[in-house]
Amino acid sequence: MATHVGEHNDHGHAHAPGLQHQFEDMKQQEESVSIGMWMFLVQEIMFFGGLFTAYLVFRSKYPMAFAVGSNHLDAFWGGLNTLVLIVSSLTMALTVYYAQKGNRNMQVILILLTMFFGAVFLGVKAIEYTDKWNHGTVPITGLNKVVREGHGDSHASKPIEFSIGPKAYAAEAAGGEEHAYVNPRGEFQWNDYDLIEKKVAEQKADPNAYILTTDEKNGYFSYGELDRDKFRDKVRIFYWIYFVMTGLHALHMVVGLGLMTWLGWMAFRNTYSAEYYMPVEMSGLYWHFVDIVWIFLFPLLYLLGRHFIAGGH
Amino acid sequence: MAEHGTHDMHEQHEHEHMTIPKYLLIFGILFIGTIVTYLVALTDLEWIFPGANTLVALAIAFFKMTCVMLFFMHVYWSPKLVKLSAIASFFWLAIMFAYTMQDYLTRGTGVFGQ
């Protein structure tokens, strides 16, 4: 060691294979790496924060449209995905634990498990998106299933006016005997006005009660009556936010799976040990961050209006 | 050499704070938190005050996030600068929410409102 005094006086170099030459020792390197990763996560928080701000603004303006829109998301799939992500977070945390122990086999197994749960999450998301596509609730015109009269499944024989009529979802929920859903133009379709009509009736019965917000009183009505087209536009805002937020989150999952592939390969090659495991720890931070985003997305997107209909509405 | 050795010991010691039973405990808390979130969402709490459901859901979400950050992400044993970064990010987020909403919530719909 003493002979190496000079430009490359990195006294850990020969002993710690992961130590970069610009750092004094592993401790300093680990702190630098972890602060760099946290700076990245902080900007990710701001990145998602912009979307949460959009959510906050529009939900505070049109809470009932958000509640009604949310009630048509499948809380079972959303809740299942929450649990799946929590399990994957556990396996990720245990990966870090075993990387610190230098246990190669457990690392590889746990990384594969983490990837499996990540893939399950994306699969469930795909099921949900497909359901939205089939029901015409993708907010982009032309990006929904187009059902032509006389073609396709049993929906198609129904007349077109059913597509903008009120009862499609309700009929389906009632057991699907009247499978009224038709989406002839592939536009954003909305057929559930039960809850908002109930709330409008409550508001009219007691004009001074705080049931609808001022924006809702302006935004849902034409000539003093509930305007379904106007209300549907507000539900559409909710679906825009739903697709952008969950889509961006899913994109993070895809990136995370790529990261895990690399990490798994590196772990398989026995790269990590008690001295050098920061790549595992940092990938873990990313994975847990994505989990945290979903912890907030689940109640905010899937559950926000359930209590309005839970009492046997 | 000796110095390097003590760092290693220090690191080892530091990460012994989290053991497998503790990881499982945190996992259990997160799991139960998810179930509670779901059950509370099906219960009408509007009689307490409007928006009570959302407040409870967010409170549980914050609690779960805190568990994940402190123990899965090891913030609890991290340098102060990491803790500061984590807290500061939420502070900035709060500023963004607050300044945005103080605009939107105070926009009238006319001279005398509705």
Interface residues (C-beta under 8 A of the other chain):
Chain A: M1 H11 G12 H15 A16 D25 M26 K27 E30 E31 S34 I35 W38 M39 L41 V42 I45 M46 G49 G50 F52 T53 L56 V57 S60 K61 A75 G79 T82 L83 I86 V87 S89 L90 M92 A93 L94 Y97 Q100 Y210 T214 D215 K217 N218 A274 E275 E281 G284 L285 H288 F289 D291 I292 I295 F296 F298 P299 L300 L303 L304 R306 H307 F308 A310 G311
Chain B: M1 E3 H4 H7 D8 H10 E11 Q12 H15 M18 I20 Y23 L24 I26 F27 L30 F31 T34 T37 Y38 A41 L42 T43 D44 L45 E46 P50 N53 T54 A57 L58 I60 A61 K64 M65 V68 M69 F71 F72 M73 H74 S78 P79 L81 V82 S85 A86 A88 S89 F90 W92 L93 M96 F97 T100 M101 Y104 L105 T109 G113 Q114
